Each structure stands twice: as C-alpha cells, then as structure tokens.
Amino acid sequence: MTMLVLALTITAAQILLGLAMACAAFRALRGPRAQDRVLGLDALYVAGMLLLLTYGIQTGRTIFFEAALIIAVLGFAGTVALAKFLMRGEVIE
Amino acid sequence: MIQAPDLPFWAAIIVGLFVFAGAAITLIGAIGLLRMKTFYERVHPPTLGMTLGTGFILLASITCFSVMQSRPVLHEALIAIFITITTPITLMLLARAALYRDRAAGVEDVPRDFEDEGK
C-alpha cells in the first residue's frame, strides 16, 4: 500500500516536471527574442535534470545521479556561452 | 513503469512529500516563465522555482538513498551546491546581456541605469 502510493506520487511528480519542461520548451521555441529562447533552454535543462533525479529515486540506481550532475555542469557552461554570444556576438574573442 | 523503492513508512512519506513539492514548485516557476509579460519579469520565476524545486527533490533523493543503503549518502549535495551557485549567475548574465542588447537597439522601456544618474 505504502509502495503503491509512493509510486503514484513519484509518477505524478514526473508528469508535473514534464509539464514544466513543456512550458520551458514552448518559451524556447516561441521566443519572442533571443534572450527569451536562452532563458527557456536554461529552464528546460534544469527541469530535465530534476526528471532524471526522480527516475533515480524511482529505480534506486545511482547512475541517474551522475547523468544529472553532468547535465547541471554542462548546461551552466552552455548558458554562459550563449549569454556571452548575445552580449558580444562571439563566444571566444 | 510505475514502481517505487522499498522504504519504511516514515521515509516513504518524507520522500513522497518532498518529490511532489519539488516538482510542483518547479512547475510553478515554469508557468511563471510562460505568463510574465516582459523579459525582465520573465527571468525571475524560473530562477526562484528551479532553485527551491531542486532543493526539495535533492532532499528526497538524499533521504531515499540514505535509508536504502542505511548510511548517510550526501553526494547529491554536490548538485544542490552547484545549482544554488550557478542559477543567480545565469540570471545576472542573461539580464545584463538583454540590457546591453536593448540599450544598443534603443528600446524605450528599459530599466534605468542607476550608475549613470550620479554623474
């Protein structure tokens, strides 16, 4: 009984995170300007990372944690590069 | 598809509450990203929502793995520290880039530059 309720709760949380990813993806696709798209992409990768963490809780495997850590690190680097590009028109000068 | 870790009752309640709260707060932040009108309003809700949501889900993950392996598992704190440090940096960089672009384009309703007013 406890396991069933917990399983349903985790699945509901995954659906909520999927909706959050959909909102962020909508903002990334629709713009209206370039900075809005970068912001949407940023929110998208954080929500995706949280979704991976819930899969880790669900299955009890630690491999999902490592994937989430890599997404967090590389996503931040990507957003910084995109912000630099928006400001200067070049990433590496 | 639907499965759950085998946890004692009290741990299951903590994990369920934290996971659901984290997901709901993240969704609220993402909805704020959709609903706000201007870019300068839009940068704030995902930052707040994502930081708090990440904190809750990581607390759930720490509780879950600590109970299952019956020893403290704290490596999730790495992600928590990293997200807490990097999210405000992202906000500042993006807002600065947008300000620069708006001022260069000569847009009217840009937030004022308080540094210039003293001169």
Backbone of each chain as ProteinMPNN parsed JSONL, in Angstrom:
{"seq_chain_A": "MTMLVLALTITAAQILLGLAMACAAFRALRGPRAQDRVLGLDALYVAGMLLLLTYGIQTGRTIFFEAALIIAVLGFAGTVALAKFLMRGEVIE", "coords_chain_A": {"N_chain_A": [[0.837, -1.213, 0.0], [1.816, 1.296, 0.955], [3.958, 1.433, -0.813], [2.641, 1.528, -3.247], [1.264, 4.001, -3.124], [3.464, 5.706, -2.897], [4.703, 5.166, -5.348], [2.771, 6.137, -7.128], [2.8, 8.831, -6.377], [5.41, 9.59, -7.1], [5.268, 9.172, -9.848], [3.307, 11.079, -10.498], [4.736, 13.384, -9.835], [6.684, 13.222, -11.787], [5.128, 13.669, -14.047], [4.353, 16.331, -13.591], [6.877, 17.551, -13.748], [7.415, 17.024, -16.395], [5.464, 18.63, -17.594], [6.479, 21.094, -16.807], [8.841, 21.078, -18.295], [7.663, 21.199, -20.797], [6.5, 23.775, -20.773], [8.855, 25.318, -20.633], [10.059, 24.546, -23.023], [8.225, 25.546, -24.842], [8.577, 28.289, -24.438], [11.204, 28.466, -25.301], [10.935, 27.826, -27.989], [9.151, 29.733, -29.009], [10.143, 32.235, -28.473], [9.771, 35.668, -27.656], [12.165, 36.911, -28.368], [15.794, 36.576, -28.689], [16.987, 36.346, -26.152], [14.893, 35.385, -24.615], [14.629, 32.832, -25.632], [17.051, 31.649, -24.831], [16.699, 31.741, -22.08], [14.489, 30.02, -21.814], [15.688, 27.624, -22.649], [17.541, 27.276, -20.603], [15.828, 26.887, -18.357], [14.693, 24.56, -19.301], [16.768, 22.611, -19.282], [17.324, 22.425, -16.549], [14.888, 21.451, -15.534], [14.811, 19.005, -16.885], [16.997, 17.764, -15.707], [16.041, 17.489, -13.09], [13.987, 15.693, -13.587], [15.455, 13.414, -14.304], [16.594, 12.924, -11.795], [14.327, 12.172, -10.313], [13.773, 9.787, -11.62], [15.989, 8.379, -10.742], [15.388, 8.166, -7.989], [13.132, 6.586, -8.212], [13.979, 4.124, -9.391], [16.107, 3.467, -7.81], [18.743, 3.468, -8.601], [22.117, 4.665, -8.864], [23.213, 5.68, -11.129], [21.694, 7.538, -12.477], [22.018, 9.803, -10.978], [24.625, 10.582, -11.602], [24.381, 11.221, -14.306], [22.631, 13.409, -14.024], [24.277, 15.204, -12.684], [26.202, 15.732, -14.638], [24.58, 16.96, -16.564], [23.86, 19.281, -15.143], [26.355, 20.609, -14.856], [27.319, 20.918, -17.542], [25.147, 22.198, -18.717], [25.09, 24.671, -17.428], [27.53, 25.729, -18.374], [26.869, 25.908, -21.081], [24.758, 27.798, -21.05], [26.112, 30.073, -20.122], [27.905, 30.47, -22.233], [26.073, 31.048, -24.279], [24.907, 33.406, -23.291], [27.117, 35.08, -23.342], [27.497, 35.123, -26.076], [25.17, 36.457, -26.871], [25.695, 38.961, -25.831], [28.156, 39.867, -26.981], [28.316, 38.892, -29.564], [30.164, 37.024, -30.181], [31.69, 34.024, -28.953], [34.261, 33.17, -28.106], [36.807, 35.431, -27.944]], "CA_chain_A": [[0.0, 0.0, 0.0], [2.716, 2.447, 1.008], [4.743, 1.477, -2.048], [1.788, 1.954, -4.368], [1.046, 5.449, -3.012], [4.732, 6.372, -3.219], [4.918, 5.039, -6.797], [1.866, 7.074, -7.808], [3.276, 10.194, -6.111], [6.602, 9.868, -7.912], [4.828, 9.297, -11.235], [2.653, 12.388, -10.639], [5.787, 14.398, -9.843], [7.326, 13.179, -13.107], [4.238, 14.328, -15.011], [4.481, 17.776, -13.348], [8.16, 18.002, -14.294], [7.264, 17.003, -17.854], [4.731, 19.848, -17.953], [7.414, 22.215, -16.664], [9.713, 21.042, -19.474], [6.883, 21.646, -21.955], [6.425, 25.241, -20.679], [10.164, 25.882, -20.982], [10.292, 24.313, -24.449], [7.375, 26.498, -25.564], [9.24, 29.6, -24.384], [12.42, 28.402, -26.125], [10.592, 27.776, -29.414], [8.378, 30.872, -29.432], [10.845, 33.498, -28.291], [9.874, 36.273, -28.98], [13.505, 37.37, -28.717], [16.826, 35.558, -28.479], [17.241, 36.111, -24.732], [13.82, 34.526, -24.111], [14.928, 31.44, -26.011], [18.126, 31.147, -23.956], [16.088, 31.533, -20.764], [13.696, 28.796, -21.901], [16.613, 26.494, -22.705], [18.091, 27.13, -19.258], [14.799, 26.241, -17.527], [14.468, 23.209, -19.833], [17.76, 21.625, -18.825], [17.198, 22.18, -15.106], [13.737, 20.568, -15.322], [15.203, 17.666, -17.332], [17.869, 17.191, -14.689], [15.203, 17.062, -11.965], [13.274, 14.491, -14.028], [16.399, 12.297, -14.151], [16.743, 12.62, -10.361], [13.163, 11.402, -9.859], [13.959, 8.413, -12.098], [16.942, 7.749, -9.837], [14.676, 7.786, -6.767], [12.167, 5.534, -8.534], [14.6, 2.831, -9.648], [17.115, 3.157, -6.809], [20.082, 3.36, -9.199], [22.85, 5.925, -8.707], [23.73, 6.149, -12.428], [20.925, 8.723, -12.868], [22.601, 10.961, -10.294], [25.801, 11.043, -12.348], [23.884, 11.894, -15.506], [22.085, 14.707, -13.615], [25.408, 16.085, -12.36], [26.81, 16.165, -15.904], [23.675, 17.922, -17.183], [23.947, 20.544, -14.404], [27.622, 21.291, -15.151], [27.424, 21.321, -18.949], [24.086, 23.15, -19.013], [25.535, 26.002, -16.98], [28.543, 26.212, -19.323], [26.184, 26.28, -22.317], [24.018, 29.058, -20.881], [27.08, 31.168, -20.044], [28.401, 30.718, -23.586], [25.014, 31.697, -25.061], [24.771, 34.788, -22.822], [28.275, 35.801, -23.892], [27.239, 35.33, -27.501], [24.148, 37.508, -27.011], [26.257, 40.263, -25.478], [29.27, 40.308, -27.807], [28.279, 38.382, -30.926], [31.172, 35.981, -30.321], [31.868, 33.327, -27.685], [35.676, 33.287, -27.745], [37.314, 36.561, -28.718]], "C_chain_A": [[0.862, 1.25, 0.0], [3.492, 2.58, -0.295], [3.908, 1.962, -3.215], [1.577, 3.458, -4.339], [2.311, 6.211, -3.388], [4.992, 6.321, -4.721], [4.045, 6.026, -7.556], [2.327, 8.508, -7.604], [4.466, 10.54, -6.995], [6.205, 10.02, -9.381], [4.147, 10.643, -11.469], [3.694, 13.498, -10.684], [6.491, 14.417, -11.19], [6.466, 13.843, -14.167], [4.33, 15.848, -14.852], [5.784, 18.31, -13.94], [8.122, 17.996, -15.818], [6.516, 18.232, -18.334], [5.642, 21.072, -17.85], [8.368, 22.261, -17.848], [8.974, 21.532, -20.702], [6.762, 23.17, -21.96], [7.737, 25.872, -21.127], [10.44, 25.706, -22.469], [9.458, 25.263, -25.298], [8.042, 27.867, -25.599], [10.498, 29.597, -25.254], [12.079, 28.427, -27.608], [9.952, 29.072, -29.874], [9.102, 32.207, -29.285], [10.137, 34.426, -27.328], [11.281, 36.739, -29.34], [14.535, 36.338, -28.299], [17.033, 35.282, -26.997], [16.14, 35.263, -24.097], [14.097, 33.063, -24.433], [16.014, 30.861, -25.121], [17.571, 30.848, -22.566], [15.263, 30.248, -20.741], [14.567, 27.559, -21.914], [17.2, 26.204, -21.334], [17.093, 26.408, -18.343], [14.58, 24.803, -17.974], [15.493, 22.224, -19.293], [17.677, 21.397, -17.323], [16.026, 21.237, -14.831], [14.061, 19.144, -15.774], [16.097, 16.974, -16.326], [17.06, 16.698, -13.49], [14.425, 15.793, -12.316], [14.18, 13.265, -13.91], [16.555, 11.911, -12.685], [15.546, 11.823, -9.845], [13.225, 9.966, -10.389], [14.947, 7.667, -11.207], [16.286, 7.305, -8.544], [13.785, 6.575, -7.036], [12.837, 4.169, -8.659], [15.649, 2.464, -8.604], [18.505, 2.987, -7.382], [20.792, 4.702, -9.093], [23.355, 6.466, -10.039], [22.993, 7.412, -12.88], [21.49, 9.987, -12.212], [23.791, 11.5, -11.076], [25.39, 11.764, -13.618], [23.364, 13.287, -15.165], [23.203, 15.694, -13.313], [26.049, 16.616, -13.634], [25.916, 17.193, -16.589], [23.782, 19.275, -16.492], [25.204, 21.315, -14.795], [27.639, 21.808, -16.583], [26.333, 22.311, -19.338], [24.468, 24.554, -18.59], [26.562, 26.578, -17.957], [27.872, 26.671, -20.621], [25.456, 27.603, -22.188], [24.964, 30.248, -20.81], [27.604, 31.508, -21.434], [27.355, 31.449, -24.416], [24.827, 33.147, -24.626], [25.913, 35.648, -23.337], [28.05, 36.099, -25.365], [26.215, 36.428, -27.73], [24.763, 38.883, -26.788], [27.25, 40.743, -26.516], [29.182, 39.859, -29.253], [29.335, 37.333, -31.2], [31.332, 35.307, -28.971], [33.311, 33.463, -27.204], [36.284, 34.384, -28.607], [38.821, 36.488, -28.81]], "O_chain_A": [[0.684, 2.146, -0.825], [3.666, 3.68, -0.82], [4.388, 2.707, -4.069], [1.687, 4.128, -5.365], [2.259, 7.219, -4.094], [5.444, 7.304, -5.308], [4.497, 6.673, -8.501], [2.264, 9.32, -8.527], [4.535, 11.628, -7.566], [6.732, 10.884, -10.082], [4.368, 11.283, -12.497], [3.568, 14.442, -11.464], [6.857, 15.481, -11.69], [6.979, 14.498, -15.073], [4.381, 16.575, -15.844], [5.806, 19.377, -14.553], [8.722, 18.857, -16.462], [6.873, 18.82, -19.355], [5.589, 21.97, -18.69], [8.679, 23.338, -18.356], [9.557, 22.198, -21.558], [6.902, 23.8, -23.009], [7.745, 26.833, -21.896], [10.989, 26.602, -23.111], [9.91, 25.733, -26.342], [8.077, 28.527, -26.638], [10.825, 30.609, -25.875], [12.835, 28.98, -28.407], [10.172, 29.49, -31.011], [8.715, 33.197, -29.905], [9.9, 33.994, -26.2], [11.565, 36.945, -30.52], [14.209, 35.35, -27.641], [17.234, 34.133, -26.605], [16.4, 34.511, -23.158], [13.837, 32.174, -23.623], [15.919, 29.709, -24.698], [17.92, 29.841, -21.949], [15.321, 29.481, -19.78], [14.242, 26.558, -21.275], [17.343, 25.046, -20.94], [17.446, 25.454, -17.649], [14.315, 23.925, -17.153], [15.134, 21.118, -18.889], [17.934, 20.286, -16.86], [16.137, 20.333, -14.003], [13.643, 18.181, -15.131], [15.989, 15.768, -16.105], [17.341, 15.635, -12.936], [14.222, 14.925, -11.467], [13.738, 12.203, -13.471], [16.638, 10.728, -12.356], [15.71, 10.908, -9.037], [12.792, 9.034, -9.712], [14.777, 6.477, -10.941], [16.568, 6.217, -8.042], [13.687, 5.663, -6.216], [12.348, 3.178, -8.116], [16.048, 1.304, -8.505], [19.373, 2.418, -6.721], [20.163, 5.753, -9.214], [23.871, 7.582, -10.094], [23.563, 8.255, -13.572], [21.455, 11.077, -12.783], [23.96, 12.713, -11.205], [25.968, 12.791, -13.973], [23.609, 14.24, -15.904], [23.101, 16.876, -13.641], [26.401, 17.793, -13.717], [26.408, 18.182, -17.132], [23.796, 20.309, -17.16], [25.148, 22.52, -15.037], [27.933, 22.979, -16.824], [26.554, 23.172, -20.19], [24.203, 25.519, -19.307], [26.49, 27.75, -18.327], [28.253, 27.692, -21.194], [25.514, 28.44, -23.089], [24.674, 31.309, -21.363], [27.736, 32.681, -21.784], [27.688, 32.362, -25.172], [24.613, 34.025, -25.462], [25.711, 36.8, -23.721], [28.369, 37.186, -25.845], [26.351, 37.233, -28.652], [24.407, 39.85, -27.461], [27.208, 41.91, -26.906], [29.902, 40.388, -30.1], [29.413, 36.802, -32.308], [31.131, 35.948, -27.94], [33.562, 33.822, -26.053], [36.286, 34.295, -29.835], [39.444, 37.354, -29.425]]}, "seq_chain_B": "MIQAPDLPFWAAIIVGLFVFAGAAITLIGAIGLLRMKTFYERVHPPTLGMTLGTGFILLASITCFSVMQSRPVLHEALIAIFITITTPITLMLLARAALYRDRAAGVEDVPRDFEDEGK", "coords_chain_B": {"N_chain_B": [[6.888, 0.512, -15.455], [5.4, 2.055, -13.451], [6.829, 2.142, -10.44], [8.406, 1.809, -7.207], [10.85, 2.651, -4.698], [11.692, 0.336, -2.025], [10.749, 1.328, 0.883], [10.657, 2.146, 4.442], [7.662, 3.161, 6.282], [7.7, 5.874, 7.341], [9.843, 7.028, 5.95], [8.937, 6.797, 3.346], [6.8, 8.593, 3.347], [8.167, 11.041, 3.756], [9.841, 11.104, 1.473], [7.929, 11.035, -0.614], [6.428, 13.416, -0.15], [8.438, 15.399, -0.422], [9.385, 14.99, -3.044], [7.06, 15.488, -4.54], [6.467, 18.132, -3.761], [8.759, 19.466, -4.69], [8.56, 19.029, -7.48], [6.134, 20.348, -8.006], [6.755, 23.006, -7.299], [8.751, 23.548, -9.158], [7.212, 23.397, -11.484], [5.532, 25.594, -11.056], [7.381, 27.676, -11.274], [8.055, 27.351, -13.995], [5.605, 27.888, -15.212], [5.371, 30.545, -14.56], [7.368, 31.491, -16.21], [6.08, 31.287, -18.636], [3.9, 33.054, -18.357], [4.568, 35.7, -17.633], [4.937, 39.152, -18.729], [7.06, 40.874, -19.815], [10.573, 40.537, -20.726], [12.27, 41.12, -18.578], [10.703, 40.661, -16.379], [10.303, 37.996, -16.766], [12.735, 36.652, -16.271], [12.844, 36.114, -13.562], [10.881, 34.181, -12.284], [11.567, 31.377, -13.15], [14.123, 31.134, -12.024], [13.732, 31.341, -9.207], [11.837, 29.26, -8.805], [13.172, 26.99, -9.837], [15.46, 26.765, -8.18], [14.428, 26.295, -5.557], [12.821, 24.036, -6.097], [14.762, 22.183, -6.984], [16.17, 21.92, -4.581], [14.246, 20.653, -2.907], [13.752, 18.195, -4.291], [16.288, 17.082, -4.249], [16.636, 16.773, -1.497], [14.729, 14.775, -1.06], [15.921, 12.75, -2.565], [18.333, 12.363, -1.173], [17.301, 11.468, 1.312], [16.012, 9.088, 0.473], [18.111, 7.441, -0.635], [19.827, 7.345, 1.565], [18.299, 5.952, 3.47], [17.873, 3.538, 2.13], [20.479, 2.507, 1.762], [21.274, 2.451, 4.321], [23.155, 4.225, 5.448], [24.586, 7.523, 5.708], [24.091, 9.193, 2.686], [25.473, 11.567, 0.839], [26.18, 12.654, -1.59], [24.467, 13.933, -3.324], [24.349, 16.499, -2.471], [26.279, 17.842, -3.857], [25.119, 18.541, -6.391], [23.138, 20.241, -5.403], [24.625, 22.359, -4.226], [25.955, 23.252, -6.515], [23.842, 24.042, -8.27], [22.649, 26.041, -6.707], [24.677, 27.932, -6.665], [25.113, 28.496, -9.405], [22.658, 29.291, -10.612], [21.852, 32.047, -9.905], [24.019, 33.33, -11.152], [23.585, 32.76, -13.843], [21.163, 34.161, -14.158], [22.006, 36.844, -13.731], [23.886, 37.171, -15.814], [22.297, 36.758, -18.119], [20.358, 38.798, -17.83], [21.991, 41.039, -17.9], [23.056, 40.793, -20.505], [20.692, 41.064, -21.98], [19.939, 43.671, -21.255], [22.082, 45.109, -22.348], [21.694, 44.541, -25.061], [19.158, 45.689, -25.445], [19.628, 48.398, -24.867], [21.505, 48.986, -26.813], [19.914, 48.683, -29.033], [18.236, 50.773, -28.681], [15.767, 50.629, -27.328], [12.818, 51.806, -25.674], [11.469, 51.313, -23.068], [13.375, 50.328, -21.067], [14.871, 49.101, -18.066], [16.253, 51.56, -15.808], [19.649, 52.838, -15.708], [21.301, 52.96, -12.829], [23.832, 53.723, -12.185], [24.625, 55.706, -13.918], [23.243, 57.953, -13.108], [24.339, 59.46, -11.042], [26.263, 60.985, -12.174]], "CA_chain_B": [[6.73, 1.958, -15.493], [5.124, 2.524, -12.102], [7.499, 1.365, -9.405], [8.881, 2.678, -6.143], [11.806, 1.977, -3.819], [11.105, -0.313, -0.858], [11.13, 2.165, 2.022], [9.723, 2.118, 5.576], [6.533, 4.084, 6.126], [8.039, 7.286, 7.584], [10.702, 7.506, 4.867], [8.111, 6.922, 2.146], [6.046, 9.851, 3.45], [9.086, 12.167, 3.539], [10.276, 11.121, 0.066], [6.793, 11.414, -1.465], [6.121, 14.843, 0.033], [9.495, 16.245, -0.963], [9.415, 14.875, -4.515], [5.906, 16.171, -5.129], [6.614, 19.58, -3.547], [9.785, 19.967, -5.6], [8.04, 19.051, -8.849], [5.102, 21.387, -8.109], [7.394, 24.327, -7.281], [9.396, 23.72, -10.466], [6.17, 23.695, -12.471], [5.084, 26.98, -10.843], [8.387, 28.53, -11.892], [7.968, 27.255, -15.456], [4.392, 28.587, -15.643], [5.729, 31.96, -14.496], [8.139, 31.765, -17.431], [5.13, 31.458, -19.737], [2.836, 34.032, -18.178], [5.004, 37.079, -17.445], [4.811, 39.903, -19.968], [8.315, 41.335, -20.404], [11.704, 39.652, -20.44], [12.853, 41.397, -17.264], [9.89, 39.932, -15.392], [10.377, 36.556, -17.022], [13.938, 35.973, -15.771], [12.796, 35.79, -12.136], [10.193, 32.978, -11.789], [12.273, 30.093, -13.232], [15.248, 31.097, -11.091], [13.239, 31.014, -7.862], [11.196, 27.951, -8.801], [14.126, 25.9, -10.059], [16.35, 26.581, -7.03], [13.695, 25.643, -4.465], [12.421, 22.705, -6.538], [15.941, 21.324, -6.933], [16.458, 21.64, -3.183], [13.309, 19.658, -2.374], [13.936, 16.873, -4.903], [17.553, 16.529, -3.766], [16.398, 16.287, -0.13], [14.051, 13.481, -1.191], [16.895, 11.768, -3.052], [19.245, 12.061, -0.066], [16.571, 10.625, 2.266], [15.751, 7.782, -0.125], [19.319, 6.618, -0.724], [20.378, 7.119, 2.902], [17.522, 4.901, 4.139], [18.062, 2.262, 1.442], [21.818, 1.963, 1.984], [21.437, 2.543, 5.783], [24.266, 5.091, 5.857], [24.324, 8.823, 5.08], [24.558, 9.375, 1.307], [25.361, 13.025, 0.708], [26.772, 13.205, -2.806], [23.505, 14.801, -4.001], [24.608, 17.886, -2.066], [27.073, 18.445, -4.935], [24.212, 19.2, -7.338], [22.46, 21.344, -4.708], [25.556, 23.492, -4.141], [26.242, 23.75, -7.857], [22.676, 24.757, -8.805], [22.444, 27.258, -5.932], [25.664, 28.935, -7.061], [25.096, 28.876, -10.821], [21.417, 29.889, -11.103], [21.909, 33.514, -9.9], [24.992, 33.795, -12.147], [22.882, 32.723, -15.117], [20.2, 35.278, -14.191], [22.697, 38.123, -13.903], [24.483, 37.24, -17.148], [21.252, 36.912, -19.133], [19.738, 40.114, -17.694], [22.977, 42.009, -18.384], [23.113, 40.694, -21.966], [19.461, 41.626, -22.531], [20.036, 45.125, -21.07], [23.035, 45.624, -23.337], [21.066, 44.484, -26.38], [18.056, 46.649, -25.529], [20.165, 49.756, -24.926], [22.131, 49.159, -28.126], [18.862, 48.809, -30.033], [17.489, 51.993, -28.428], [14.403, 50.361, -26.872], [12.471, 52.849, -24.709], [11.106, 50.924, -21.694], [14.418, 49.512, -20.457], [15.171, 49.573, -16.706], [17.251, 52.63, -15.814], [20.984, 52.543, -15.209], [21.453, 53.833, -11.666], [25.199, 54.204, -12.081], [24.804, 56.913, -14.717], [22.485, 59.105, -12.628], [25.135, 60.267, -10.138], [27.236, 61.803, -12.894]], "C_chain_B": [[6.505, 2.512, -14.092], [5.808, 1.603, -11.114], [8.021, 2.345, -8.367], [9.928, 1.923, -5.335], [11.116, 1.407, -2.591], [11.581, 0.413, 0.395], [10.194, 1.915, 3.187], [8.735, 3.263, 5.485], [6.944, 5.532, 6.273], [8.906, 7.839, 6.463], [9.901, 7.686, 3.59], [7.332, 8.225, 2.165], [6.96, 11.036, 3.157], [9.459, 12.263, 2.064], [9.139, 11.578, -0.843], [6.488, 12.893, -1.383], [7.164, 15.714, -0.646], [9.531, 16.187, -2.482], [8.266, 15.664, -5.118], [6.022, 17.684, -4.959], [7.636, 20.158, -4.509], [9.27, 20.069, -7.017], [7.017, 20.167, -9.014], [5.739, 22.773, -8.144], [8.106, 24.593, -8.606], [8.377, 24.078, -11.531], [5.669, 25.126, -12.318], [6.074, 27.959, -11.469], [8.286, 28.53, -13.407], [6.722, 27.963, -15.981], [4.618, 30.093, -15.591], [6.515, 32.385, -15.721], [7.209, 31.987, -18.623], [4.299, 32.721, -19.588], [3.296, 35.476, -18.067], [5.093, 37.806, -18.79], [6.148, 40.275, -20.605], [9.458, 40.407, -20.013], [12.232, 39.853, -19.033], [11.999, 40.851, -16.131], [10.104, 38.43, -15.537], [11.624, 35.91, -16.458], [13.764, 35.509, -14.336], [12.107, 34.473, -11.778], [10.954, 31.672, -11.984], [13.437, 30.005, -12.258], [14.793, 30.67, -9.705], [12.699, 29.59, -7.813], [12.195, 26.826, -8.917], [15.01, 25.681, -8.835], [15.642, 25.833, -5.907], [13.28, 24.224, -4.848], [13.577, 21.724, -6.513], [16.269, 20.943, -5.497], [15.553, 20.552, -2.626], [13.579, 18.274, -2.958], [15.251, 16.258, -4.445], [17.437, 16.06, -2.328], [15.717, 14.921, -0.16], [15.04, 12.413, -1.606], [17.864, 11.363, -1.946], [18.566, 11.138, 0.939], [16.422, 9.207, 1.743], [17.002, 6.906, -0.109], [19.942, 6.359, 0.643], [19.639, 5.997, 3.606], [17.79, 3.554, 3.473], [19.425, 1.657, 1.715], [22.201, 2.018, 3.459], [22.766, 3.19, 6.186], [24.036, 6.428, 5.165], [24.932, 8.896, 3.681], [24.377, 10.846, 0.967], [25.885, 13.545, -0.622], [25.786, 14.046, -3.61], [23.713, 16.271, -3.635], [25.471, 18.609, -3.085], [26.178, 19.218, -5.907], [23.556, 20.397, -6.682], [23.364, 22.568, -4.645], [25.756, 24.104, -5.517], [25.084, 24.57, -8.407], [22.476, 26.072, -8.054], [23.443, 28.343, -6.321], [25.416, 29.419, -8.484], [23.806, 29.566, -11.266], [21.429, 31.413, -11.027], [22.907, 34.071, -10.914], [24.345, 33.824, -13.528], [21.923, 33.901, -15.245], [20.91, 36.595, -14.458], [23.268, 38.253, -15.303], [23.428, 37.501, -18.205], [20.633, 38.298, -19.065], [20.688, 41.194, -18.198], [23.036, 42.004, -19.915], [21.879, 41.33, -22.593], [19.462, 43.145, -22.402], [20.926, 45.738, -22.142], [22.391, 45.657, -24.712], [19.969, 45.524, -26.516], [18.575, 48.076, -25.635], [20.811, 50.012, -26.273], [21.081, 49.353, -29.211], [18.025, 50.067, -29.821], [16.042, 51.761, -28.029], [14.076, 51.31, -25.721], [12.321, 52.332, -23.278], [12.1, 49.928, -21.098], [14.605, 49.996, -19.023], [16.332, 50.557, -16.705], [18.601, 52.142, -15.32], [21.277, 53.486, -14.06], [22.87, 54.373, -11.538], [25.394, 55.513, -12.832], [24.196, 58.145, -14.061], [23.286, 59.987, -11.702], [26.036, 61.238, -10.875], [26.625, 63.108, -13.388]], "O_chain_B": [[7.29, 3.321, -13.596], [5.43, 0.442, -10.958], [8.076, 3.551, -8.604], [9.904, 0.693, -5.286], [10.084, 1.919, -2.158], [12.671, 0.151, 0.904], [9.05, 1.513, 2.976], [8.927, 4.211, 4.723], [6.588, 6.356, 5.43], [8.735, 8.99, 6.06], [10.149, 8.621, 2.829], [7.208, 8.894, 1.139], [6.588, 11.935, 2.402], [9.407, 13.338, 1.468], [9.343, 12.402, -1.734], [6.31, 13.556, -2.405], [6.824, 16.656, -1.361], [9.69, 17.215, -3.14], [8.45, 16.412, -6.077], [5.72, 18.439, -5.882], [7.413, 21.223, -5.085], [9.505, 21.069, -7.695], [7.015, 20.861, -10.031], [5.32, 23.626, -8.926], [8.077, 25.711, -9.121], [8.62, 24.941, -12.375], [5.408, 25.804, -13.312], [5.681, 28.936, -12.107], [8.415, 29.578, -14.041], [6.753, 28.566, -17.054], [4.135, 30.833, -16.447], [6.354, 33.501, -16.216], [7.513, 32.78, -19.514], [4.017, 33.395, -20.579], [2.53, 36.392, -18.366], [5.292, 37.191, -19.838], [6.359, 40.026, -21.792], [9.333, 39.597, -19.094], [12.602, 38.89, -18.361], [12.508, 40.601, -15.038], [10.088, 37.69, -14.553], [11.599, 34.711, -16.178], [14.466, 34.592, -13.91], [12.686, 33.691, -11.025], [10.995, 30.883, -11.039], [13.718, 28.934, -11.72], [15.37, 29.769, -9.096], [13.039, 28.81, -6.923], [12.103, 25.826, -8.205], [15.289, 24.536, -8.478], [16.173, 24.863, -5.365], [13.371, 23.309, -4.03], [13.422, 20.581, -6.084], [16.605, 19.793, -5.215], [16.021, 19.634, -1.953], [13.632, 17.289, -2.222], [15.333, 15.042, -4.269], [18.059, 15.066, -1.953], [16.071, 14.023, 0.604], [15.018, 11.3, -1.079], [18.184, 10.185, -1.788], [19.154, 10.149, 1.376], [16.668, 8.24, 2.464], [16.966, 5.771, 0.367], [20.519, 5.296, 0.872], [20.263, 5.171, 4.271], [17.92, 2.54, 4.158], [19.543, 0.443, 1.882], [23.326, 1.671, 3.818], [23.415, 2.759, 7.139], [23.359, 6.475, 4.138], [26.133, 8.689, 3.506], [23.249, 11.318, 0.823], [26.028, 14.757, -0.786], [26.202, 14.8, -4.49], [23.315, 17.17, -4.375], [25.421, 19.835, -3.186], [26.432, 20.384, -6.212], [23.419, 21.451, -7.303], [22.94, 23.678, -4.966], [25.731, 25.325, -5.672], [25.291, 25.658, -8.945], [22.172, 27.098, -8.664], [23.112, 29.528, -6.313], [25.497, 30.618, -8.751], [23.84, 30.356, -12.209], [21.048, 32.051, -12.009], [22.69, 35.144, -11.476], [24.523, 34.775, -14.29], [21.864, 34.559, -16.283], [20.48, 37.378, -15.305], [23.158, 39.31, -15.923], [23.612, 38.346, -19.082], [20.401, 38.924, -20.1], [20.261, 42.151, -18.843], [23.061, 43.06, -20.548], [21.975, 42.04, -23.594], [19.038, 43.842, -23.323], [20.58, 46.743, -22.761], [22.505, 46.64, -25.444], [19.843, 46.169, -27.557], [18.036, 48.88, -26.397], [20.696, 51.107, -26.825], [21.301, 50.079, -30.18], [17.198, 50.408, -30.666], [15.174, 52.578, -28.339], [14.935, 51.596, -24.887], [12.97, 52.846, -22.367], [11.725, 48.832, -20.68], [14.507, 51.198, -18.776], [17.275, 50.423, -17.484], [18.685, 51.148, -14.598], [21.482, 54.681, -14.276], [23.09, 55.374, -10.856], [26.22, 56.338, -12.444], [24.57, 59.267, -14.4], [22.962, 61.167, -11.566], [26.523, 62.204, -10.288], [27.312, 63.913, -14.015]]}, "name": "protein", "num_of_chains": 2, "seq": "MTMLVLALTITAAQILLGLAMACAAFRALRGPRAQDRVLGLDALYVAGMLLLLTYGIQTGRTIFFEAALIIAVLGFAGTVALAKFLMRGEVIEMIQAPDLPFWAAIIVGLFVFAGAAITLIGAIGLLRMKTFYERVHPPTLGMTLGTGFILLASITCFSVMQSRPVLHEALIAIFITITTPITLMLLARAALYRDRAAGVEDVPRDFEDEGK"}
